[in-house]
């Protein structure tokens, strides 16, 4: 049965695109755009009721929340070695990082709206930009402390949570200067050196956006 990922360039569905490549699964990608009405079409809303990505068609059903998709993939295909299951000493930490990815994502979403989506200066708030940039920086500090003495979020090595948090770290580079937290920057570069990450970037179709820093001053 075909696995099909519904994906928009640079969106949170990149987490799943990267994870599928890490797992070595065969799958199809159906691309959508934020700039047309395809995510609001009746056909797509039948897959993802909120009209968002990702949506993953798999095993005769559809999942449309990236954290849930991550858990489902590693639990139904444990041979990939990217999950941590009940009874594993790292299970609680694995879950913590999986959901912490959404904390990072919330701040990035607000900053993306302020810097990119709201095109007119009068629509933007420099106060919101500065507050959210600082809040995002604080989440990165959590990651920076966790990475002291190791390469990945869990002591045992790379896992699916690194694809979720790693995506957030990648997107955070637009709004927090990379050299502010050298440990996080080194983590991102380890992520970016992975073959599966590079395959996901190439398939995403916006490679140049993942290979440069995007920092913009909060009062821009």
C-alpha positions in Angstrom: 0.0 0.0 0.0 1.4 3.4 -1.0 2.5 5.9 1.6 1.6 9.4 0.5 2.8 12.6 2.3 1.0 15.9 1.6 3.6 18.6 1.9 4.3 22.3 1.5 7.8 23.7 1.1 9.4 24.7 4.4 6.3 23.7 6.4 6.1 21.4 9.5 5.5 18.6 7.0 9.3 18.7 6.5 9.6 16.9 9.8 7.8 13.9 8.3 9.6 14.2 4.9 12.9 14.0 6.7 11.7 11.2 9.0 10.5 9.0 6.1 13.9 9.3 4.5 15.6 8.4 7.8 13.4 5.3 8.0 14.2 4.3 4.4 10.6 3.9 3.5 9.2 4.2 0.0 6.6 7.0 -0.3 5.1 9.5 -2.6 5.0 13.3 -2.0 2.0 15.4 -3.1 3.0 19.0 -3.0 0.7 21.9 -2.1 1.1 25.6 -1.9 0.1 28.1 0.7 -0.5 30.6 -2.2 -3.4 28.8 -3.9 -6.6 27.2 -2.7 -5.5 23.6 -2.8 -5.4 23.2 1.0 -8.9 24.5 1.2 -10.3 22.2 -1.5 -13.0 19.8 -0.3 -10.8 16.9 -1.3 -7.9 18.0 0.9 -10.2 19.0 3.8 -11.4 15.4 3.8 -7.8 14.4 4.6 -6.9 17.3 6.9 -9.9 19.0 8.4 -8.0 22.2 9.4 -6.5 22.5 5.9 -2.9 22.1 7.1 0.1 20.0 6.3 1.3 17.4 6.9 -1.3 14.8 6.1 0.0 11.3 5.7 -2.0 8.6 3.9 -0.7 5.3 5.4 -2.0 1.8 6.2 -5.5 2.6 4.9 -6.0 5.8 7.0 -4.9 9.4 7.2 -3.0 11.2 10.0 -2.7 14.9 10.1 -0.7 15.9 13.1 3.1 15.7 12.8 3.7 14.5 16.4 1.1 11.8 16.1 2.5 10.8 12.7 6.0 10.5 14.2 4.8 8.3 17.0 2.7 6.1 14.6 5.6 5.7 12.2 8.1 4.6 14.8 5.6 2.4 16.7 4.3 0.5 13.6 7.8 0.2 12.1 10.0 -0.3 15.2 12.8 -1.9 13.2 13.8 1.6 12.1 15.3 2.1 15.6 14.1 5.8 15.8 11.5 5.4 18.6 11.7 4.8 22.3 9.0 2.7 23.7 7.3 1.9 27.0 9.8 0.4 29.3 12.8 2.1 27.7 14.7 4.4 30.0 14.6 7.2 27.4 10.9 6.9 26.8 9.9 9.9 28.9 12.6 12.1 27.5 11.7 11.0 23.9 8.1 12.1 24.5 9.2 15.4 26.1 11.3 16.4 23.1 8.6 15.3 20.6 6.2 17.7 22.2 8.8 20.4 22.9 9.1 20.7 19.1 5.6 22.3 19.1 6.8 24.9 21.7 9.5 25.9 19.3 7.0 25.8 16.4 4.6 28.2 18.1 7.1 31.0 18.4 8.4 30.4 14.8 4.8 30.6 13.5 4.2 34.0 15.2 7.5 35.3 13.9 6.9 34.0 10.4 3.6 35.8 10.4 5.1 39.1 11.6 8.1 39.1 9.3 6.8 37.4 6.2 3.0 36.9 6.0 2.1 40.5 7.1 3.5 42.3 4.1 2.7 45.9 5.1 4.8 47.6 7.8 1.7 49.0 9.5 0.4 45.4 10.1 3.5 44.4 12.0 4.4 44.9 15.6 8.0 45.5 16.6 7.0 44.6 20.2 5.7 41.2 19.2 8.7 40.6 17.0 11.1 41.3 19.9 9.2 39.4 22.5 8.7 36.3 20.3 12.4 36.4 19.2 13.4 36.4 22.8 11.0 33.5 23.6 12.3 31.5 20.7 15.9 32.2 21.9 14.9 30.8 25.4 13.6 27.6 23.8 16.9 27.2 22.0 18.8 27.7 25.2 16.9 24.6 26.6 18.2 22.6 23.6 21.7 24.1 24.0 21.9 22.9 27.6 20.6 19.4 26.8 23.2 18.9 24.1 26.2 19.5 26.4 28.4 16.5 26.0 26.5 14.7 23.3 25.6 15.0 19.7 21.8 14.3 19.8 18.9 15.0 22.1 19.0 11.5 23.6 22.2 10.0 25.1 21.8 6.8 23.1 21.9 8.7 19.8 19.8 10.0 16.9 16.1 9.4 17.0 12.8 10.6 15.5 12.6 13.5 17.9 15.7 15.0 16.3 13.8 15.3 13.0 11.0 17.3 14.9 13.3 19.5 17.0 15.9 19.7 14.3 13.3 21.2 11.9 12.5 23.9 14.5 16.2 24.7 15.0 16.6 25.0 11.2 13.7 27.5 10.9 14.7 29.4 14.1 17.9 30.5 12.2 15.7 33.0 10.4 15.1 34.9 13.7 17.9 34.1 16.1 21.5 34.6 15.0 23.3 31.2 14.5 26.4 32.2 16.5 24.4 33.1 19.6 24.3 29.5 20.7 27.2 27.6 19.3 26.0 24.2 20.6 22.7 24.6 18.8 24.4 25.7 15.7 26.7 22.6 15.8 23.6 20.4 16.3 21.9 21.9 13.2 25.0 21.3 11.2 25.1 17.7 12.3 21.5 17.4 11.2 22.2 19.1 7.9 25.1 16.6 7.2 22.8 13.6 7.4 22.0 11.9 4.1 18.3 11.7 4.9 18.1 15.5 5.7 19.8 16.3 2.4 17.4 14.1 0.5 14.5 15.8 2.2 15.9 19.3 1.3 16.3 18.3 -2.3 12.8 16.9 -2.5 11.4 20.0 -0.7 12.3 22.1 -3.6 13.8 25.1 -1.7 17.3 23.9 -1.1 18.8 27.4 -1.1 16.5 28.3 1.9 18.0 25.6 4.0 21.6 26.2 3.3 21.9 29.8 4.5 21.1 31.8 7.6 18.1 34.1 7.6 18.5 36.2 10.7 16.5 39.4 10.6 16.7 41.9 13.4 13.6 41.9 15.6 12.9 45.6 14.8 13.2 45.1 11.1 
